[in-house]
Amino acid sequence: MTSAQTVRATVSTALGGAMTAGVAHAQAPSSPTTPITPSPTAPTASDPTGWIVASALILGLLVVIGLVVKLYDLRRKREAESVHLQAQISDALLRDPILFGLPVAATAHAPLWSGTPITVELSGEIADRSVRDAVLRTARSEAQRIRPDVEILDRMTLREHERVA
């Protein structure tokens, strides 16, 4: 056999095998297929509903986080303002030579909303009414100097004088 004959034999064998496979494939029974129809409720690739819902949820979450941060910042500012007022009133009570050394404490409470007044509670034990009036007058004047809408609560008690027999 010559090389040309070898090539022809190889080509005819290859073509015969391919034709046999094609005929065999054509004769094989095919499995029944049903066409897939999209259901009317199933989202398709061109349906933007999923993206809209996801975007709305993310936007809502960002708004909630922003509100929480704003409320936290407002609370922190109000607490800092009340601590400043409390320190100023305590310093004013210590600067007055008549009131120096009295066991009187000023405690400030600031509500969350900025439109409501800060409440300062004066507590402690004092000797007589004139000292009470001096403490109240000093606390009010110092509070009015810082903020005009401060409420002063008097929780001071009068100390009973011990009588010597």
Contact map, one row per residue, 1 for C-alpha under 8 A:
111011000000000000000000000000000000000000000000000000000000000000000000000000000000000000000000000000000000000000000000000000000000000000000000000000000000000000000
111111000000000000000000000000000000000000000000000000000000000000000000000000000000000000000000000000000000000000000000000000000000000000000000000000000000000000000
111111100000000000000000000000000000000000000000000000000000000000000000000000000000000000000000000000000000000000000000000000000000000000000000000000000000000000000
011111110000000000000000000000000000000000000000000000000000000000000000000000000000000000000000000000000000000000000000000000000000000000000000000000000000000000000
111111111000000000000000000000000000000000000000000000000000000000000000000000000000000000000000000000000000000000000000000000000000000000000000000000000000000000000
111111111100000000000000000000000000000000000000000000000000000000000000000000000000000000000000000000000000000000000000000000000000000000000000000000000000000000000
001111111110000000000000000000000000000000000000000000000000000000000000000000000000000000000000000000000000000000000000000000000000000000000000000000000000000000000
000111111111000000000000000000000000000000000000000000000000000000000000000000000000000000000000000000000000000000000000000000000000000000000000000000000000000000000
000011111111100000000000000000000000000000000000000000000000000000000000000000000000000000000000000000000000000000000000000000000000000000000000000000000000000000000
000001111111110000000000000000000000000000000000000000000000000000000000000000000000000000000000000000000000000000000000000000000000000000000000000000000000000000000
000000111111111000000000000000000000000000000000000000000000000000000000000000000000000000000000000000000000000000000000000000000000000000000000000000000000000000000
000000011111111100000000000000000000000000000000000000000000000000000000000000000000000000000000000000000000000000000000000000000000000000000000000000000000000000000
000000001111111110000000000000000000000000000000000000000000000000000000000000000000000000000000000000000000000000000000000000000000000000000000000000000000000000000
000000000111111111000000000000000000000000000000000000000000000000000000000000000000000000000000000000000000000000000000000000000000000000000000000000000000000000000
000000000011111111100000000000000000000000000000000000000000000000000000000000000000000000000000000000000000000000000000000000000000000000000000000000000000000000000
000000000001111111110000000000000000000000000000000000000000000000000000000000000000000000000000000000000000000000000000000000000000000000000000000000000000000000000
000000000000111111111000000000000000000000000000000000000000000000000000000000000000000000000000000000000000000000000000000000000000000000000000000000000000000000000
000000000000011111111100000000000000000000000000000000000000000000000000000000000000000000000000000000000000000000000000000000000000000000000000000000000000000000000
000000000000001111111110000000000000000000000000000000000000000000000000000000000000000000000000000000000000000000000000000000000000000000000000000000000000000000000
000000000000000111111111000000000000000000000000000000000000000000000000000000000000000000000000000000000000000000000000000000000000000000000000000000000000000000000
000000000000000011111111100000000000000000000000000000000000000000000000000000000000000000000000000000000000000000000000000000000000000000000000000000000000000000000
000000000000000001111111110000000000000000000000000000000000000000000000000000000000000000000000000000000000000000000000000000000000000000000000000000000000000000000
000000000000000000111111111000000000000000000000000000000000000000000000000000000000000000000000000000000000000000000000000000000000000000000000000000000000000000000
000000000000000000011111111100000000000000000000000000000000000000000000000000000000000000000000000000000000000000000000000000000000000000000000000000000000000000000
000000000000000000001111111100000000000000000000000000000000000000000000000000000000000000000000000000000000000000000000000000000000000000000000000000000000000000000
000000000000000000000111111100000000000000000000000000000000000000000000000000000000000000000000000000000000000000000000000000000000000000000000000000000000000000000
000000000000000000000011111110000000000000000000000000000000000000000000000000000000000000000000000000000000000000000000000000000000000000000000000000000000000000000
000000000000000000000001111111000000000000000000000000000000000000000000000000000000000000000000000000000000000000000000000000000000000000000000000000000000000000000
000000000000000000000000001111100000000000000000000000000000000000000000000000000000000000000000000000000000000000000000000000000000000000000000000000000000000000000
000000000000000000000000000111110000000000000000000000000000000000000000000000000000000000000000000000000000000000000000000000000000000000000000000000000000000000000
000000000000000000000000000011111000000000000000000000000000000000000000000000000000000000000000000000000000000000000000000000000000000000000000000000000000000000000
000000000000000000000000000001111100000000000000000000000000000000000000000000000000000000000000000000000000000000000000000000000000000000000000000000000000000000000
000000000000000000000000000000111110000000000000000000000000000000000000000000000000000000000000000000000000000000000000000000000000000000000000000000000000000000000
000000000000000000000000000000011111000000000000000000000000000000000000000000000000000000000000000000000000000000000000000000000000000000000000000000000000000000000
000000000000000000000000000000001111100000000000000000000000000000000000000000000000000000000000000000000000000000000000000000000000000000000000000000000000000000000
000000000000000000000000000000000111110000000000000000000000000000000000000000000000000000000000000000000000000000000000000000000000000000000000000000000000000000000
000000000000000000000000000000000011111000000000000000000000000000000000000000000000000000000000000000000000000000000000000000000000000000000000000000000000000000000
000000000000000000000000000000000001111101000000000000000000000000000000000000000000000000000000000000000000000000000000000000000000000000000000000000000000000000000
000000000000000000000000000000000000111111000000000000000000000000000000000000000000000000000000000000000000000000000000000000000000000000000000000000000000000000000
000000000000000000000000000000000000011111100000000000000000000000000000000000000000000000000000000000000000000000000000000000000000000000000000000000000000000000000
000000000000000000000000000000000000001111100000000000000000000000000000000000000000000000000000000000000000000000000000000000000000000000000000000000000000000000000
000000000000000000000000000000000000011111110000000000000000000000000000000000000000000000000000000000000000000000000000000000000000000000000000000000000000000000000
000000000000000000000000000000000000000111111010100000000000000000000000000000000000000000000000000000000000000000000000000000000000000000000000000000000000000000000
000000000000000000000000000000000000000001111110000000000000000000000000000000000000000000000000000000000000000000000000000000000000000000000000000000000000000000000
000000000000000000000000000000000000000000111111000000000000000000000000000000000000000000000000000000000000000000000000000000000000000000000000000000000000000000000
000000000000000000000000000000000000000000011111000000000000000000000000000000000000000000000000000000000000000000000000000000000000000000000000000000000000000000000
000000000000000000000000000000000000000000111111110000000000000000000000000000000000000000000000000000000000000000000000000000000000000000000000000000000000000000000
000000000000000000000000000000000000000000001111111100000000000000000000000000000000000000000000000000000000000000000000000000000000000000000000000000000000000000000
000000000000000000000000000000000000000000100011111110000000000000000000000000000000000000000000000000000000000000000000000000000000000000000000000000000000000000000
000000000000000000000000000000000000000000000011111111000000000000000000000000000000000000000000000000000000000000000000000000000000000000000000000000000000000000000
000000000000000000000000000000000000000000000001111111100000000000000000000000000000000000000000000000000000000000000000000000000000000000000000000000000000000000000
000000000000000000000000000000000000000000000001111111110000000000000000000000000000000000000000000000000000000000000000000000000000000000000000000000000000000000000
000000000000000000000000000000000000000000000000111111111000000000000000000000000000000000000000000000000000000000000000000000000000000000000000000000000000000000000
000000000000000000000000000000000000000000000000011111111100000000000000000000000000000000000000000000000000000000000000000000000000000000000000000000000000000000000
000000000000000000000000000000000000000000000000001111111110000000000000000000000000000000000000000000000000000000000000000000000000000000000000000000000000000000000
000000000000000000000000000000000000000000000000000111111111000000000000000000000000000000000000000000000000000000000000000000000000000000000000000000000000000000000
000000000000000000000000000000000000000000000000000011111111100000000000000000000000000000000000000000000000000000000000000000000000000000000000000000000000000000000
000000000000000000000000000000000000000000000000000001111111110000000000000000000000000000000000000000000000000000000000000000000000000000000000000000000000000000000
000000000000000000000000000000000000000000000000000000111111111000000000000000000000000000000000000000000000000000000000000000000000000000000000000000000000000000000
000000000000000000000000000000000000000000000000000000011111111100000000000000000000000000000000000000000000000000000000000000000000000000000000000000000000000000000
000000000000000000000000000000000000000000000000000000001111111110000000000000000000000000000000000000000000000000000000000000000000000000000000000000000000000000000
000000000000000000000000000000000000000000000000000000000111111111000000000000000000000000000000000000000000000000000000000000000000000000000000000000000000000000000
000000000000000000000000000000000000000000000000000000000011111111100000000000000000000000000000000000000000000000000000000000000000000000000000000000000000000000000
000000000000000000000000000000000000000000000000000000000001111111110000000000000000000000000000000000000000000000000000000000000000000000000000000000000000000000000
000000000000000000000000000000000000000000000000000000000000111111111000000000000000000000000000000000000000000000000000000000000000000000000000000000000000000000000
000000000000000000000000000000000000000000000000000000000000011111111100000000000000000000000000000000000000000000000000000000000000000000000000000000000000000000000
000000000000000000000000000000000000000000000000000000000000001111111110000000000000000000000000000000000000000000000000000000000000000000000000000000000000000000000
000000000000000000000000000000000000000000000000000000000000000111111111000000000000000000000000000000000000000000000000000000000000000000000000000000000000000000000
000000000000000000000000000000000000000000000000000000000000000011111111100000000000000000000000000000000000000000000000000000000000000000000000000000000000000000000
000000000000000000000000000000000000000000000000000000000000000001111111110000000000000000000000000000000000000000000000000000000000000000000000000000000000000000000
000000000000000000000000000000000000000000000000000000000000000000111111111000000000000000000000000000000000000000000000000000000000000000000000000000000000000000000
000000000000000000000000000000000000000000000000000000000000000000011111111100000000000000000000000000000000000000000000000000000000000000000000000000000000000000000
000000000000000000000000000000000000000000000000000000000000000000001111111110000000000000000000000000000000000000000000000000000000000000000000000000000000000000000
000000000000000000000000000000000000000000000000000000000000000000000111111111000000000000000000000000000000000110000000000000000000000000000000000000000000000000000
000000000000000000000000000000000000000000000000000000000000000000000011111111100000000000000000000000000000000100000000000000000000000000000000000000000000000000000
000000000000000000000000000000000000000000000000000000000000000000000001111111110000000000000000000000000000000000000000000000000000000000000000000000000000000000000
000000000000000000000000000000000000000000000000000000000000000000000000111111111000000000000000000000000000000000000000000000000000000000000000000000000000000000000
000000000000000000000000000000000000000000000000000000000000000000000000011111111100000000000000000000000000011101000000000000000000000000000000000000000000000000000
000000000000000000000000000000000000000000000000000000000000000000000000001111111110000000000000000000000000110000000000000000000000000000000000000000000000000000000
000000000000000000000000000000000000000000000000000000000000000000000000000111111111000000000000000000000000000000000000000000000000000000000000000000000000000000000
000000000000000000000000000000000000000000000000000000000000000000000000000011111111100000000000000000000000010000000000000000000000000000000000000000000000000000000
000000000000000000000000000000000000000000000000000000000000000000000000000001111111110000000000000000000001110000000100000000000000000000000000000000000000000000000
000000000000000000000000000000000000000000000000000000000000000000000000000000111111111000000000000000000001000000000000000000000000000000000000000000000000000000000
000000000000000000000000000000000000000000000000000000000000000000000000000000011111111100000000000000000000000000000000000000000000000000000000000000000000000000000
000000000000000000000000000000000000000000000000000000000000000000000000000000001111111110000000000000000001000000000000000000000000000000000010010000000000000000000
000000000000000000000000000000000000000000000000000000000000000000000000000000000111111111000000000000000111000000000001000000000000000000000000000000000000000000000
000000000000000000000000000000000000000000000000000000000000000000000000000000000011111111100000000000000000000000000000000000000000000000000000000000000000000000000
000000000000000000000000000000000000000000000000000000000000000000000000000000000001111111110000000000000000000000000000000000000000000000000110000000000000000000000
000000000000000000000000000000000000000000000000000000000000000000000000000000000000111111111000000000000100000000000000000000000000000001100110000000000000000000000
000000000000000000000000000000000000000000000000000000000000000000000000000000000000011111111100000000001100000000000000000000000000000000000000000000000000000000000
000000000000000000000000000000000000000000000000000000000000000000000000000000000000001111111110000000000000000000000000000000000000000000000000000000000000000000000
000000000000000000000000000000000000000000000000000000000000000000000000000000000000000111111111000000000000000000000000000000000000000001100100000000000000000000000
000000000000000000000000000000000000000000000000000000000000000000000000000000000000000011111111001100000000000000000000000000000000001001100000000000000000000000000
000000000000000000000000000000000000000000000000000000000000000000000000000000000000000001111111101110000000000000000000000000000000000000000000000000000000000000000
000000000000000000000000000000000000000000000000000000000000000000000000000000000000000000111111101100000000000000000000000000000000000000000000000000000000000000000
000000000000000000000000000000000000000000000000000000000000000000000000000000000000000000011111111100000000000000000000000000000000000000000000000000000000000000000
000000000000000000000000000000000000000000000000000000000000000000000000000000000000000000000111111100000000000000000000000000000000000000000000000000000000000000000
000000000000000000000000000000000000000000000000000000000000000000000000000000000000000000000001111100000000000000000000000000000000000000000000000000000000000000000
000000000000000000000000000000000000000000000000000000000000000000000000000000000000000000001111111111000000000000000000000000000010011000000000000000000000000000000
000000000000000000000000000000000000000000000000000000000000000000000000000000000000000000001111111111000000000000000000000000000000000000000000000000000000000000000
000000000000000000000000000000000000000000000000000000000000000000000000000000000000000000000100001111100000000000000000000000000000000000000000000000000000000000000
000000000000000000000000000000000000000000000000000000000000000000000000000000000000000000000000001111110000000000000000000011000000000000000000000000000000000000000
000000000000000000000000000000000000000000000000000000000000000000000000000000000000000000000000000011111000000000000000000111000000000000000000000000000000000000000
000000000000000000000000000000000000000000000000000000000000000000000000000000000000000000000000000001111100000000000000011111000000000000000000000000000001000000000
000000000000000000000000000000000000000000000000000000000000000000000000000000000000000001000000000000111110000000000000111100000000000000000000000000000000000000000
000000000000000000000000000000000000000000000000000000000000000000000000000000000000010011000000000000011111000000000001111000000000000000000000000000000000000000000
000000000000000000000000000000000000000000000000000000000000000000000000000000000000010000000000000000001111100000000001110000000000000000000000000000000000000000000
000000000000000000000000000000000000000000000000000000000000000000000000000000000110110000000000000000000111110000000111100000000000000000000000000000000000000000000
000000000000000000000000000000000000000000000000000000000000000000000000000000100100000000000000000000000011111000000111000000000000000000000000000000000000000000000
000000000000000000000000000000000000000000000000000000000000000000000000000001101100000000000000000000000001111100001110000000000000000000000000000000000000000000000
000000000000000000000000000000000000000000000000000000000000000000000000000001000000000000000000000000000000111111011100000000000000000000000000000000000000000000000
000000000000000000000000000000000000000000000000000000000000000000000000011001000000000000000000000000000000011111000000000000000000000000000000000000000000000000000
000000000000000000000000000000000000000000000000000000000000000000000000010000000000000000000000000000000000001111110000000000000000000000000000000000000000000000000
000000000000000000000000000000000000000000000000000000000000000000000000000001000000000000000000000000000000001111111000000000000000000000000000000000000000000000000
000000000000000000000000000000000000000000000000000000000000000000000000000000000000000000000000000000000000000011111000000000000000000000000000000000000000000000000
000000000000000000000000000000000000000000000000000000000000000000000000000000000000000000000000000000000000001011111100000000000000000000000000000000000000000000000
000000000000000000000000000000000000000000000000000000000000000000000000000000000000000000000000000000000000011001111110000000000000000000000000000011100000000000000
000000000000000000000000000000000000000000000000000000000000000000000000000000000100000000000000000000000001111000011111000000000000000000000000000011100000000000000
000000000000000000000000000000000000000000000000000000000000000000000000000000000000000000000000000000000001110000001111100000000000000000000000000001111000000000000
000000000000000000000000000000000000000000000000000000000000000000000000000000000000010000000000000000000111100000000111110000000000000000000000000001111000000000000
000000000000000000000000000000000000000000000000000000000000000000000000000000000000000000000000000000001111000000000011111000000000000000000000000000011110000000000
000000000000000000000000000000000000000000000000000000000000000000000000000000000000000000000000000000011110000000000001111100000000000000000000000000011111000000000
000000000000000000000000000000000000000000000000000000000000000000000000000000000000000000000000000000011100000000000000111110000000000000000000000000000111100000000
000000000000000000000000000000000000000000000000000000000000000000000000000000000000000000000000000000111000000000000000011111000000000000000000000000000011100000000
000000000000000000000000000000000000000000000000000000000000000000000000000000000000000000000000000001110000000000000000001111100000000000000000000000000001111000000
000000000000000000000000000000000000000000000000000000000000000000000000000000000000000000000000000001110000000000000000000111110011000000000000000000000001111000000
000000000000000000000000000000000000000000000000000000000000000000000000000000000000000000000000000000000000000000000000000011111010000000000000000000000000011110000
000000000000000000000000000000000000000000000000000000000000000000000000000000000000000000000000000000000000000000000000000001111111000000000000000000000000011000000
000000000000000000000000000000000000000000000000000000000000000000000000000000000000000000000000000000000000000000000000000000111111100000000000000000000000010000000
000000000000000000000000000000000000000000000000000000000000000000000000000000000000000000000000000000000000000000000000000000011111110000000000000000000000000000000
000000000000000000000000000000000000000000000000000000000000000000000000000000000000000000000000001000000000000000000000000001111111111000000000000000000000000000000
000000000000000000000000000000000000000000000000000000000000000000000000000000000000000000000000000000000000000000000000000001011111111100000000000000000001000000000
000000000000000000000000000000000000000000000000000000000000000000000000000000000000000000000000000000000000000000000000000000001111111110000000000000000000000000000
000000000000000000000000000000000000000000000000000000000000000000000000000000000000000000000000001000000000000000000000000000000111111111000000000000000000000000000
000000000000000000000000000000000000000000000000000000000000000000000000000000000000000000001000001000000000000000000000000000000011111111100000000000000000000000000
000000000000000000000000000000000000000000000000000000000000000000000000000000000000000000000000000000000000000000000000000000000001111111110000000000010100000000000
000000000000000000000000000000000000000000000000000000000000000000000000000000000000000000000000000000000000000000000000000000000000111111111000000000000000000000000
000000000000000000000000000000000000000000000000000000000000000000000000000000000000000010011000000000000000000000000000000000000000011111111100000000000000000000000
000000000000000000000000000000000000000000000000000000000000000000000000000000000000000010011000000000000000000000000000000000000000001111111110000000010000000000000
000000000000000000000000000000000000000000000000000000000000000000000000000000000000000000000000000000000000000000000000000000000000000111111111000000010000000000000
000000000000000000000000000000000000000000000000000000000000000000000000000000000000000000000000000000000000000000000000000000000000000011111111100000000000000000000
000000000000000000000000000000000000000000000000000000000000000000000000000000000000000110010000000000000000000000000000000000000000000001111111110000000000000000000
000000000000000000000000000000000000000000000000000000000000000000000000000000000000100110000000000000000000000000000000000000000000000000111111111101000000000000000
000000000000000000000000000000000000000000000000000000000000000000000000000000000000000000000000000000000000000000000000000000000000000000011111111111000000000000000
000000000000000000000000000000000000000000000000000000000000000000000000000000000000000000000000000000000000000000000000000000000000000000001111111100000000000000000
000000000000000000000000000000000000000000000000000000000000000000000000000000000000100000000000000000000000000000000000000000000000000000000111111100000000000000000
000000000000000000000000000000000000000000000000000000000000000000000000000000000000000000000000000000000000000000000000000000000000000000000011111111000000000000000
000000000000000000000000000000000000000000000000000000000000000000000000000000000000000000000000000000000000000000000000000000000000000000000011111111000000000000000
000000000000000000000000000000000000000000000000000000000000000000000000000000000000000000000000000000000000000000001100000000000000000000000001001111100000000000000
000000000000000000000000000000000000000000000000000000000000000000000000000000000000000000000000000000000000000000001111000000000000000000000011001111110000000000000
000000000000000000000000000000000000000000000000000000000000000000000000000000000000000000000000000000000000000000001111000000000000000000000000000011111000000000000
000000000000000000000000000000000000000000000000000000000000000000000000000000000000000000000000000000000000000000000011110000000000000100110000000001111100000000000
000000000000000000000000000000000000000000000000000000000000000000000000000000000000000000000000000000000000000000000011110000000000000000000000000000111110000000000
000000000000000000000000000000000000000000000000000000000000000000000000000000000000000000000000000000000000000000000000111000000000000100000000000000011111000000000
000000000000000000000000000000000000000000000000000000000000000000000000000000000000000000000000000000000000000000000000111100000000000000000000000000001111100000000
000000000000000000000000000000000000000000000000000000000000000000000000000000000000000000000000000000010000000000000000011111000001000000000000000000000111110000000
000000000000000000000000000000000000000000000000000000000000000000000000000000000000000000000000000000000000000000000000001111000000000000000000000000000011111000000
000000000000000000000000000000000000000000000000000000000000000000000000000000000000000000000000000000000000000000000000000011111000000000000000000000000001111100000
000000000000000000000000000000000000000000000000000000000000000000000000000000000000000000000000000000000000000000000000000011110000000000000000000000000000111110000
000000000000000000000000000000000000000000000000000000000000000000000000000000000000000000000000000000000000000000000000000000100000000000000000000000000000011111000
000000000000000000000000000000000000000000000000000000000000000000000000000000000000000000000000000000000000000000000000000000100000000000000000000000000000001111100
000000000000000000000000000000000000000000000000000000000000000000000000000000000000000000000000000000000000000000000000000000000000000000000000000000000000000111110
000000000000000000000000000000000000000000000000000000000000000000000000000000000000000000000000000000000000000000000000000000000000000000000000000000000000000011111
000000000000000000000000000000000000000000000000000000000000000000000000000000000000000000000000000000000000000000000000000000000000000000000000000000000000000001111
000000000000000000000000000000000000000000000000000000000000000000000000000000000000000000000000000000000000000000000000000000000000000000000000000000000000000000111
